[in-house]
Every structure is written in structure tokens, then in C-alpha cells.
Amino acid sequence: MRHAGWCRAEKHTSGVQQIQAAERPAGLRLASVPGRWVLITTILGSGIAFLDATVVNVALPSIGREFKVGLTDMQWTVSAYTLTLSAFLLMGGALGDRYGRRRLFVIGLVWFTLASLLCGFAPSALVLVIARAVQGVGGALLTPASLAIIEATYRREDRGAAIGAWAGFGGLFGAAGPLLGGALVALVTWRLVFFINVPLAAVAIAIAVRHVPETRHQGERGRLDIPGPALAALGLGGVTFGLIQGPLDGWTSPGIIGTLAGGVLLLVLLLVNERRQTDPMLPLDVFRSRQFSGTNASTFAVYAALGAVTFLVVIYLQQVMRYSPIAAGASLLPVTALLLLLSSRTGRLAGRIGPRLPMTVGPLIAAVGMALFALAHPGASYLTSVFPAAVVFGVGLVLTVPALTATALSAVSSNRSGIASAINNDVARVGSLAAVALIPVLAGVTGNSNAVNSGAFTNGFRAGMFMCAGLCAVGGLIAFATVRNHAPASE
């Protein structure tokens, strides 16, 4: 995964410290010492957010047992984080472009770390859900800033490899989450899955302050779009609450109908607000680019499927197949290994042949892997049931993610890299948020405390895997229909 030039030692000049107030043409080489520091920092910072998104999944059964709660509360432990992350990602990208990407990156890391401590000390499920929501805001600040730093700092010919490494290691953090979470839960306590963020964030902050150059978008800017994130948070919150609570309260109850309708209305008002803003959080004109719109539509489908799979698989392995937390996490090691070994290479491949083929074939392969998870059943061996699914799933991801990420950024001008990164990340998180809330409902997995231990969960899990497979395949077909190789960036 390492860049070939990383073996060459070069003198670390102080020039990297001088790219401050004004953004200049990106010129760092990935093979240089300053270039390595920037990549390490952005990978480590965003990797913490990726890790947290998956490490918690393995801990959910233990959290449920300690707090004596069921599947609905488990969904909220995941969705509260994804909800605020999705709602404020666009604001994070806009703030980074406006006030400095490194500055927002560091602020986000500090925020995320403090919220992680609150999660680790949570005395109840309610406090944990609230802390997870606070944590998501920190993730919304640091995640788009990390990718925008790469886009704005490296010379053009090195960006594909840098983004491929960023995406690959980010995927590695996410894929390692279940194994790390399983080990921490089994050996000590689920609370360590949050405390582990503290030392990692401290290292990332120290490196960022010393080695990452500051960049920002120059030029006149309008007033900050304050209503945008508020409408996004309330709208997504209303829809998510309705989808998760609907099976419990009844789909025809006034409360559920009201929250769903209110959430949809607020999201419509969000689009109206963004159209009227002089400097919108979500600049709708970027979607005039077919390349950008198609990439984000594919992103939504792929990450929706990915979010639901990672949520359901680790619960199914522990509750139905009786895997220990460590075994459940280790079962996904093939995905981790493939991302580690091949992501940078597939990022370079996409740069040479264009993104259309990897973004078409990758999701189709990943879809096959998702469908294979449905074959896992109690009594089956790991090598014949889970391992093949994990390998095929990992191959699909390693083809898809670097190409998808690089294409979303290259479809816009470098001055808008922050907001492009935020939009693409936001689309991915909203897709995951919607899938975690909706697919268990459609698959027949309800929210009562015994649902995860019943035979109905097995049937629902299999149905859910096939739904995810179909959704991921749609992402590949969208890419085939809309993405073109070497499309010019929109200004």
C-alpha cells in the first residue's frame, strides 16, 4: 500500500510550513517527506472517524446486555452518530474552505475526542446515544477537511495515489474496527472502543499542527449558511426517527406519520434554502456536472448497502451463529487485508484507465459478496460460509472505493474540493443512515429485545443481505450509465 517512493529519504525543508493564508497551486509530491507527513496525518485523523463507525457495531450486543435494551436502541447507537455526521458534513466542508482546512481538521479532532470520552463514561443508553450524536458533529468537521487537504496540497499527478491511499487506509480502519472492537469487548469492556480514540487523536493533532500546510478558498464569500445544517439535522432526524420507531409505535400512529412528514418537509425546505443562499452550504450548481451527480448517486447506493451489511452481519454472527466478539471481528479480516494490500494500486489503476470500469465492476462484485453472507447459518464452518463472502466483498470494495472517491473530487475545481469532499461523504453517510433504519424494517427484523435471538432474525438477516446486494449492484449500474473517463472538472 505504501507509495514506491517512500523508501527514499529526503531532507525535510521548512517550506511546507509556509503555505498559510492564501491557497497556492498544489505542489507537494507524495514521495517527499512533507508529502508523507500530510498523508499520514489525514489518514490517521479521518481513520479515527471511519474506525468509530464500525468498531461500535461489534460492541452493540454487549451494550444491549449492560443497559438491558433491544435492537431499536442498538440502531440509535449507530444512527445518532450517522445522523449528526450527515447533517453537519456539508457545513464542515464549507467551513474548511472558508476558514482553513487544517484548522477545521484539528478542531474536529479535539471535538471528536471529547465526545469519545463522554461515550466511554456513559451511564445509560440514553446518555450514550446523546454522546454519539455529539461525536458525529466532530466527525463532520474533520472528515471533509482531511480529504480536502489532500486535494488542495498535492500536485495533480500524485493526487490519485494519495486519495487511493487515503481511501484504502480509511477502509482499513473501518474494516479493522470489528476485530479491534471484538478484542476490546471480549478482553476488557465495550467502553474501550471509545477510549481508544483518545491517543490516536492526540497523535494526529500533534502531527497536523507541525506538518500540515494551511489552505483555504480565496475570494469573496457570502454570509455563512446557518439555516442549512439546522434544516438538515431536523429533517434527517425526523425521517430517521420515523423509520426506526415505526415498527414499535405503528406506522399509522399520529406521531410516526407526523415525524416522517415533517422530516420530508424540512428536507424540501433545505433545498429551497440552499437555492436562495448567496454562499450555500450545499451549492446545488455542482450537480450540473453529470460526472459529479452520477458518482454521488452511485455512492449513495453502495454505501447504503455497506452500512446495512456491517450493522447486521456482526450482530448475526454473535447472536445467531454464536461467535465470540473477537471471532465476529476476525471474520472480516479478509476485507482488511485486501484493502491494505491493494487500495493504493487500484487507485493508480483507476487513474490510468479511468474510473468507469472500477466503479461498475467493483459494486457488482461487492454485491455478490453481500449475497454470499446470506448462506451463513448456525453450525456452518467459517471457511465455507463467512470467509468466501468476506473475500468477494473485500475485492469489490477495494475496486470501488478509491475510484469513487477520486472521481467525486476531480469532477469539480480544486477551489471547491472541501465542499465536494463533504457532499460525497455526506451522501455516503445519508445512504448508510437510511439503510440501517429501513432495511431491518423491510427485512422483518423488528426492534423488540428478543428479536435478535429469534428465528425471525435469521430469516430477516438473509432477506436483508439480498436487499443490500441488489442495492449495491444498482450502484454499479448507475456508475456505468453516468460516469465517464477523464471528464473535465466543473468550475
C-alpha positions in Angstrom: 0.0 0.0 0.0 3.0 2.3 0.5 4.0 4.5 -2.3 7.1 3.3 -4.0 9.0 6.5 -3.4 8.5 6.3 0.4 11.8 4.3 0.6 13.8 7.3 -0.4 15.0 9.6 2.4 14.7 13.3 1.6 15.5 16.3 3.7 12.5 17.9 5.4 12.5 21.5 4.5 10.6 24.2 6.3 8.7 25.2 3.1 5.7 23.0 4.0 5.2 25.3 7.0 4.8 28.4 4.8 1.6 27.6 2.8 -0.6 29.5 5.1 -3.2 32.2 4.5 -3.5 32.0 0.7 -4.1 28.9 -1.3 -1.5 28.3 -4.0 -1.4 25.7 -6.7 -0.9 22.3 -5.1 2.7 21.1 -5.4 3.7 18.6 -2.8 5.0 15.3 -4.1 3.7 12.2 -2.4 7.2 10.8 -2.4 8.6 13.7 -0.4 8.9 13.8 3.4 6.4 16.7 3.7 4.0 14.8 1.4 4.3 11.7 3.6 3.5 13.7 6.7 0.4 15.2 5.2 -0.8 11.8 4.1 -0.1 10.2 7.4 -2.0 12.9 9.3 -5.1 12.9 7.1 -5.3 9.1 7.1 -4.9 9.0 10.9 -7.5 11.7 11.5 -10.2 10.5 9.2 -9.3 6.9 10.0 -10.5 7.5 13.6 -13.9 8.5 12.3 -14.0 5.5 10.0 -12.9 3.2 12.8 -15.5 4.5 15.2 -18.2 3.9 12.6 -17.6 0.2 12.6 -15.8 -0.6 15.9 -19.1 0.1 17.7 -21.0 -2.5 15.8 -19.3 -5.4 17.4 -19.9 -3.9 20.9 -23.7 -3.5 20.3 -24.8 -6.8 21.8 -22.6 -6.1 24.9 -24.0 -2.6 25.2 -27.5 -4.0 24.9 -26.9 -6.5 27.6 -25.4 -4.0 30.0 -28.1 -1.4 29.6 -30.9 -4.1 29.1 -32.1 -2.6 25.7 -33.1 -4.1 22.4 -32.4 -3.7 18.7 -34.1 -0.3 18.5 -31.6 1.2 21.0 -28.8 -0.5 19.1 -30.0 1.1 15.9 -30.0 4.5 17.7 -26.4 4.0 19.0 -25.3 3.7 15.3 -27.8 6.2 13.8 -27.3 9.0 16.3 -23.7 9.3 15.2 -24.5 8.9 11.5 -27.4 11.4 11.8 -25.3 14.4 13.1 -22.4 13.4 10.9 -24.6 13.6 7.8 -26.3 16.8 8.9 -23.2 18.7 9.5 -20.7 17.3 7.0 -21.6 20.0 4.4 -21.2 22.7 7.0 -17.8 21.2 7.9 -16.7 21.3 4.2 -17.8 24.9 3.8 -16.1 26.0 7.0 -12.9 24.3 5.9 -12.9 26.1 2.5 -13.7 29.4 4.3 -11.6 29.4 7.4 -8.9 26.9 6.7 -8.9 23.1 6.2 -6.2 22.3 8.7 -7.9 24.5 11.3 -11.2 22.6 10.9 -9.4 19.3 10.9 -7.8 20.0 14.3 -11.0 21.4 15.8 -12.9 18.4 14.6 -10.3 16.0 16.2 -10.5 17.8 19.5 -14.3 17.8 19.5 -14.4 14.1 18.5 -12.0 13.2 21.3 -14.0 14.9 24.0 -17.2 13.3 22.7 -15.5 9.9 22.7 -14.7 10.3 26.4 -18.3 11.1 27.1 -19.4 7.9 25.2 -16.9 5.8 27.2 -18.2 7.1 30.5 -21.9 6.9 29.6 -24.0 5.6 32.5 -27.1 4.8 30.4 -28.2 4.0 26.8 -29.8 7.5 26.5 -26.6 9.3 27.5 -24.6 7.1 25.1 -27.0 8.0 22.2 -26.7 11.7 23.0 -22.9 11.4 23.2 -22.8 9.6 19.9 -24.8 12.5 18.4 -22.2 15.0 19.7 -19.4 12.8 18.4 -20.9 12.9 14.9 -20.5 16.6 14.8 -16.8 16.3 15.4 -16.6 13.7 12.6 -18.4 16.1 10.3 -15.7 18.7 10.8 -12.6 16.5 10.4 -13.7 14.1 7.7 -14.2 16.5 4.7 -11.2 18.6 5.8 -8.9 15.6 5.6 -9.7 14.8 2.0 -9.8 18.5 1.0 -6.3 18.9 2.4 -5.1 16.1 0.1 -6.8 17.6 -3.0 -5.5 21.1 -2.2 -1.9 20.2 -1.3 -0.6 17.6 -3.7 0.4 18.1 -7.3 -2.1 16.8 -9.7 -0.2 13.7 -10.8 0.1 12.5 -7.2 -3.5 13.1 -6.1 -4.8 9.8 -7.4 -2.3 7.7 -5.5 -2.8 9.9 -2.4 -6.5 9.6 -2.5 -6.2 5.9 -3.1 -4.0 5.5 -0.1 -6.4 7.7 2.0 -9.4 5.7 0.9 -7.6 2.4 1.4 -6.3 3.1 4.8 -9.6 4.7 5.7 -11.3 1.5 4.6 -8.6 -0.4 6.6 -9.5 1.5 9.7 -13.2 0.7 9.1 -12.6 -2.9 8.3 -10.3 -3.3 11.3 -13.0 -1.9 13.6 -14.9 -5.1 14.1 -11.7 -7.1 15.0 -10.4 -4.4 17.4 -13.9 -3.9 18.9 -14.3 -7.6 19.4 -11.0 -7.8 21.2 -11.6 -4.9 23.4 -15.1 -6.1 24.3 -14.1 -9.7 25.0 -10.9 -8.9 26.9 -11.8 -5.7 28.8 -15.1 -3.7 28.2 -17.0 -2.2 25.4 -16.2 1.2 26.8 -12.6 0.9 25.4 -14.0 1.1 21.9 -14.4 4.8 22.6 -11.4 5.4 24.8 -9.1 4.1 22.0 -9.8 7.2 20.0 -8.0 9.5 22.6 -4.4 8.5 21.9 -4.9 8.2 18.2 -6.4 11.7 18.0 -3.6 13.2 20.2 -1.0 11.9 17.7 -3.0 13.2 14.7 -3.4 16.7 16.3 0.4 16.9 17.1 1.4 16.0 13.5 -1.2 18.3 11.9 -0.1 21.3 13.8 3.5 20.8 12.9 3.5 19.4 9.4 0.2 20.1 7.5 0.1 23.3 5.5 -3.0 25.5 5.8 -5.1 26.0 2.7 -8.4 27.8 2.1 -10.6 29.1 -0.8 -9.8 32.7 -1.6 -12.3 35.3 -2.9 -15.5 36.9 -1.8 -17.8 34.8 0.3 -21.4 35.5 1.3 -22.8 35.1 4.8 -22.5 31.7 6.4 -25.5 29.4 5.7 -26.8 28.8 9.3 -30.3 27.5 8.4 -28.8 24.8 6.2 -27.4 22.4 8.8 -30.3 23.1 11.1 -32.8 22.0 8.4 -30.6 19.1 7.5 -30.3 17.8 11.1 -34.1 18.2 11.8 -35.2 16.8 8.5 -32.9 13.7 8.7 -33.7 13.3 12.3 -37.5 13.2 11.6 -37.2 10.7 8.9 -34.8 8.5 10.8 -36.9 8.6 14.0 -40.0 7.6 12.0 -38.2 4.7 10.3 -36.7 3.3 13.5 -39.7 3.8 15.7 -42.4 2.9 13.2 -42.3 -0.9 13.8 -42.7 -0.3 17.5 -45.3 2.5 17.6 -47.2 1.5 14.5 -46.9 3.0 11.0 -50.3 4.6 11.3 -49.7 6.3 14.6 -50.0 10.1 14.5 -46.5 10.5 16.0 -44.8 8.4 13.3 -46.8 10.0 10.4 -46.1 13.4 11.8 -42.3 12.9 12.2 -41.9 11.3 8.8 -43.9 14.0 7.0 -42.2 16.7 9.0 -38.8 15.3 8.2 -39.5 15.2 4.5 -40.9 18.7 4.5 -37.8 20.1 6.3 -35.6 18.4 3.7 -37.6 20.0 0.9 -37.2 23.4 2.7 -33.4 22.7 2.9 -33.2 22.6 -0.9 -35.3 25.8 -1.1 -33.0 27.4 1.4 -29.8 26.3 -0.5 -31.1 27.7 -3.7 -31.7 31.1 -2.1 -28.4 31.4 -0.2 -25.6 33.5 -1.8 -23.0 31.1 -0.3 -24.9 27.9 0.3 -23.8 25.0 2.5 -25.0 22.8 -0.4 -24.2 24.5 -3.7 -26.7 22.9 -6.0 -24.9 24.0 -9.1 -22.2 21.4 -8.6 -24.8 18.8 -9.6 -24.9 20.2 -13.1 -21.8 18.0 -13.6 -23.0 14.6 -14.8 -19.8 13.1 -13.5 -20.4 14.5 -10.0 -24.1 13.7 -9.9 -23.6 10.2 -11.2 -20.7 9.5 -8.8 -22.7 10.6 -5.8 -25.8 8.6 -6.9 -23.6 5.5 -7.1 -22.0 6.4 -3.7 -25.5 6.6 -2.1 -26.4 3.1 -3.3 -23.1 1.4 -2.5 -22.7 2.9 1.0 -26.3 2.3 1.9 -25.7 -1.4 1.2 -22.4 -1.3 3.0 -23.9 0.4 6.1 -26.7 -2.2 6.5 -24.3 -5.1 5.9 -21.8 -4.1 8.5 -24.7 -3.4 11.0 -26.4 -6.7 10.6 -23.5 -9.1 10.0 -21.7 -8.6 13.3 -25.0 -8.9 15.3 -26.0 -12.0 13.4 -22.6 -13.7 13.8 -22.7 -13.2 17.6 -26.4 -13.7 18.4 -27.3 -16.4 15.9 -24.0 -18.2 14.9 -22.7 -17.8 18.5 -19.4 -16.2 17.5 -17.5 -14.5 20.3 -16.9 -10.8 19.8 -13.3 -11.5 18.8 -14.3 -14.2 16.3 -17.0 -11.9 14.9 -14.5 -9.2 14.3 -11.8 -11.5 13.0 -14.3 -13.0 10.5 -13.9 -9.8 8.4 -10.1 -9.9 8.3 -10.0 -10.8 4.6 -11.6 -7.4 3.8 -9.0 -5.7 5.9 -6.1 -7.5 4.2 -7.4 -6.7 0.7 -7.8 -3.0 1.5 -4.4 -2.9 3.0 -2.6 -4.6 0.1 -4.5 -3.3 -2.9 -6.2 0.1 -2.4 -3.3 2.3 -3.5 -2.8 0.1 -6.5 -6.4 0.2 -7.6 -6.4 3.9 -7.1 -3.5 4.2 -9.6 -5.2 1.8 -11.9 -8.3 4.0 -11.9 -6.1 6.9 -12.7 -4.7 5.2 -15.7 -7.7 3.5 -17.2 -10.4 5.9 -15.9 -13.0 5.3 -13.1 -15.9 3.9 -15.1 -14.8 0.3 -15.2 -13.7 0.0 -11.5 -16.9 1.9 -10.4 -19.0 -0.5 -12.4 -17.4 -3.8 -11.7 -16.5 -3.2 -8.1 -20.0 -2.8 -6.8 -21.2 -5.8 -8.8 -18.5 -7.9 -7.2 -19.3 -6.5 -3.7 -22.9 -7.3 -4.3 -22.1 -11.0 -4.9 -20.2 -10.9 -1.6 -23.2 -9.5 0.2 -25.4 -12.1 -1.1 -23.0 -14.8 -0.1 -23.3 -13.7 3.6 -26.9 -15.0 3.4 -25.6 -18.5 3.2 -24.1 -18.3 6.7 -26.1 -20.4 9.2 -25.6 -21.9 12.7 -23.3 -24.9 12.6 -21.6 -24.0 9.3 -17.8 -23.6 9.3 -16.2 -20.2 8.8 -14.3 -21.3 5.8 -17.3 -22.5 3.9 -19.8 -19.8 4.9 -18.4 -16.5 6.0 -14.9 -16.5 4.5 -15.9 -16.6 0.8 -18.4 -13.8 1.3 -15.8 -11.7 3.1 -13.2 -12.2 0.3 -15.6 -11.4 -2.6 -17.0 -8.4 -0.6 -13.4 -7.1 0.0 -12.4 -7.4 -3.7 -15.5 -5.4 -4.6 -14.7 -2.7 -2.1 -11.1 -2.4 -3.0 -12.0 -1.8 -6.6 -14.8 0.7 -5.8 -13.8 3.0 -3.0 -10.6 4.6 -4.4 -12.0 5.2 -7.8 -15.3 6.6 -6.4 -13.6 9.0 -4.0 -11.2 10.3 -6.6 -13.9 10.8 -9.2 -16.1 12.8 -6.9 -13.2 15.2 -6.2 -11.9 15.5 -9.7 -15.4 16.4 -11.1 -15.1 19.9 -9.5 -12.5 22.6 -9.5 -9.8 22.4 -6.7 -11.2 25.6 -5.1 -14.3 23.6 -4.2 -12.6 20.4 -3.0 -13.8 20.9 0.5 -17.4 21.1 -0.3 -17.1 18.3 -2.9 -15.5 16.1 -0.3 -18.2 17.0 2.2 -21.0 16.3 -0.3 -19.6 12.9 -1.3 -19.0 11.9 2.4 -22.5 13.2 3.3 -24.2 11.2 0.5 -22.4 8.1 1.8 -23.4 8.7 5.4 -27.0 9.5 4.5 -27.2 6.3 2.5 -25.9 4.4 5.4 -28.2 6.2 7.8 -31.3 5.4 5.7 -30.3 1.7 5.2 -29.6 1.0 8.8 -33.0 2.4 9.7 -35.0 1.0 6.7 -33.5 -2.4 5.6 -34.1 -4.1 9.0 -37.7 -3.0 8.8 -38.2 -4.2 5.2 -36.4 -7.5 6.1 -38.7 -8.1 9.0 -36.2 -7.5 11.8 -38.2 -5.6 14.5 -37.0 -3.7 17.5 -38.1 -5.7 20.5 -35.5 -7.0 22.9 -35.8 -10.7 21.8 -35.7 -10.1 18.1 -32.0 -10.7 17.8 -32.3 -14.1 19.4 -35.3 -15.4 17.4 -35.5 -17.5 14.3 -37.2 -14.5 12.7 -33.9 -12.7 12.8 -32.2 -15.3 10.8 -34.8 -15.0 8.0 -34.7 -11.3 8.2 -30.9 -11.3 8.0 -31.0 -13.3 4.8 -33.6 -11.1 3.3 -31.6 -8.0 4.3 -28.4 -9.4 2.7 -30.2 -9.9 -0.6 -31.6 -6.4 -0.4 -28.2 -5.0 0.2 -26.8 -7.0 -2.7 -29.4 -5.6 -5.0 -28.8 -2.0 -3.8 -25.0 -2.3 -4.3 -25.5 -3.7 -7.8 -27.7 -0.7 -8.6 -24.7 1.5 -7.6 -22.5 -0.2 -10.2 -25.2 0.2 -12.9 -25.5 3.9 -12.1 -21.8 4.3 -12.5 -21.8 2.5 -15.8 -24.6 4.8 -17.1 -23.3 8.2 -15.8 -19.6 8.1 -15.2 -17.1 8.9 -18.0 -13.4 8.6 -18.0 -11.4 11.8 -17.8 -14.4 14.1 -17.6 -13.4 17.7 -17.1 -13.9 19.3 -13.7 -16.7 21.8 -13.4 -15.8 25.2 -12.2 
